[in-house]
């Protein structure tokens, strides 16, 4: 696999980092904060913490590196969780699902790029970049099709009768069958066809498998 038009940028950037920057330059841009798996996260400025902003600005000086690439490096390489790489797809998600105003611009300007990132950081703080990554992946056709299910609902009335034939109790049972459209790794077609979710009118659910 080649790098196409990016090949020259990658070569030149590698030379700059290896020969022109101080030895620990990239490490100095890293977020060395220890991850805390607590529900309550400390609030950060909408534009991100000072260390993130410095790292992002430094990366922009490298040849061929724009705001999105800089944010990708900050998020995935330098451990700045609030870095939000924005493209038109992410912009559309922000507009469609997270009440981000459409504005007057039809293309993604620098001001809009920053505003989308600030909007997501206001929602998810220090983990905005990873939240964005989940949204981005889930919205791709490859993944969204896998999550799509075909739902078939069968309503059946169940009657409990006494010996003389009179009805003692009558209730409605709803059976909801989920048929997965895409192959599930490790399952045969027969196993997928026999995977059934049963839901009663009271909302109780039980899973069972039928083997023929």
LINURQUI-V895057 format. One record per backbone hydrogen bond with DSSP energy under -1.0 kcal/mol. CO is the residue of the C=O (numbers start at 1). NH is the residue of the N-H. E is the energy in kcal/mol with one decimal. If there is no record, write none. Layout:
# LINURQUI-V895057
{{CO:NH:E} {CO:NH:E}}
This chain:
# LINURQUI-V895057
{{3:6:-1.8} {4:7:-1.7} {6:10:-2.7} {7:11:-2.3} {8:12:-2.3} {9:13:-2.7} {10:14:-2.4} {11:15:-1.9} {12:16:-2.2} {13:17:-2.7} {14:18:-2.4} {15:19:-2.7} {16:20:-1.8} {16:21:-1.8} {22:25:-1.9} {24:28:-2.0} {26:29:-1.1} {27:30:-1.1} {45:48:-2.3} {49:53:-2.3} {50:54:-2.4} {51:55:-2.3} {52:56:-2.7} {53:57:-2.1} {54:58:-2.4} {55:59:-2.2} {56:60:-1.3} {58:61:-1.3} {59:62:-1.7} {62:65:-1.7} {66:70:-2.6} {67:71:-2.1} {68:72:-2.3} {69:73:-2.4} {70:74:-2.4} {71:75:-2.6} {72:76:-2.7} {73:77:-2.1} {73:78:-2.1} {74:80:-3.1} {78:31:-2.8} {79:81:-1.1} {80:83:-1.7} {81:129:-2.9} {87:91:-2.4} {88:92:-2.1} {89:93:-1.9} {90:94:-2.3} {91:95:-1.9} {92:96:-2.9} {93:97:-2.8} {94:98:-1.1} {94:100:-1.9} {107:109:-1.1} {109:113:-2.7} {110:114:-2.5} {111:115:-2.0} {112:116:-2.5} {113:117:-2.0} {114:118:-2.6} {115:119:-2.2} {116:120:-2.2} {117:121:-2.3} {118:122:-2.0} {119:123:-1.1} {120:124:-2.8} {121:125:-2.2} {124:127:-1.8} {125:128:-1.7} {127:131:-2.2} {128:132:-2.4} {129:133:-1.7} {130:134:-1.8} {131:135:-2.1} {132:136:-2.7} {133:137:-2.4} {134:138:-2.6} {135:139:-1.4} {140:144:-3.1} {141:145:-2.3} {143:147:-1.4} {150:179:-2.2} {152:177:-2.8} {154:175:-2.7} {156:173:-3.2} {158:171:-2.5} {160:168:-3.3} {160:169:-1.7} {162:165:-1.9} {166:162:-2.8} {169:160:-3.4} {171:158:-3.3} {173:156:-2.6} {175:154:-2.7} {177:152:-2.0} {179:150:-2.0} {184:187:-2.3} {188:192:-2.0} {189:193:-2.2} {190:194:-1.4} {192:195:-1.2} {196:208:-1.3} {198:206:-1.7} {200:203:-1.8} {204:200:-2.3} {206:198:-1.9} {208:196:-1.3}}
